[in-house]
Amino acid sequence: MRPRLPAWLRKPETDFVALHQIKRELRRRSLHTVCEAARCPNIHECFHRGTATFMILGDRCTRGCGFCAVAKARHPPPPDPCEPARVAEMARQMGLRHVVVTSVNRDDLPDGGAAHFAATIAEIRKALPGATVEVLTPDFRGDLDAVETVLAAGPDVFNHNVETVPRLYPRVRPQARYERSLAVLAFAGRRPRAPLVKSGLMVGLGETPEEVRAVMRDLRQAGVAILTVGQYLQPTLRNLPVVEYVPPERFEEYRRSGLELGFRAVFSGPFVRSSYMAERLVRRLGEVGP
């Protein structure tokens, strides 16, 4: 039986006007957001603030992660070559100063969709030359040439989430490998003129605090500068159940532990997601780069 939702995880305020306005513009341009596809609990708040995380390469994922509500397909349609320009135009219309782009996993593509990421970054630079760009990428099956394709396009922030502790990977991320994700992050951090490197994980899936701190140490050793820690919430009945609702004080402990380990910023809290308040975090740091 699922544990009862505690008071600190209830969000009574909603903004349906902003929600429907942005959804309407997204549908008009045939664009997707992870906010909708992953059933993010912050969607009303973020759309009200006029922000969204674009999801490129279509809306069908080739992997079956236990935590994720994004639709699955073994053979999704090919990427739309016009999608990068439409993302950039939507970002320009929204007046974004920090544009966050993620994607589904596309293991069916030779480069995992890396060239499509690069094209999207280039289009955003043309449409919004003053904006910063953050990408949240898949692991590209460990193909570092694909990672380099994305990095060469010049994102200000390179984000790849480890998502959970190594012990839980077979259940939570069965087609991923913890060491592979660390290698992707380390590669990004070693690159000359590296972007800010960022990663995140969910808690409440059955991990222990000691395991979370071990992941933090691994991420620091891999050169990660920004860490996010948030509560896993079961998006649909088909997804993994919540094992524990982590209390706010433990999130504060994780934040302090992360800062002690040397992260430049740690965003830790029940509603934190990898791109939640991303623009404020980057602006607070006041610079991009290592």
Secondary structure, 3 states (H helix, E strand, C coil): CCCCCCHHHCCCCCCHHHHHHHHHHHHHCCCEEHHHHCCCCCHHHHHHCCCCEEEECCCCECCCCCCCCCCECCCCCCCCCCHHHHHHHHHHHHCCCEEEEEECCCCCCCCCCHHHHHHHHHHHHHHCCCCEEEEECCCHHHCHHHHHHHHHCCCCEEECCCECCHHHHHHHCCCCCHHHHHHHHHHHHHCCCCCEEEEEEEECCCCCHHHHHHHHHHHHHCCCCEEEEEECCCCCCCCCCCCCCCCHHHHHHHHHHHHHHCCCEEEEECCCCCCCCHHHHHHHHCCCCC
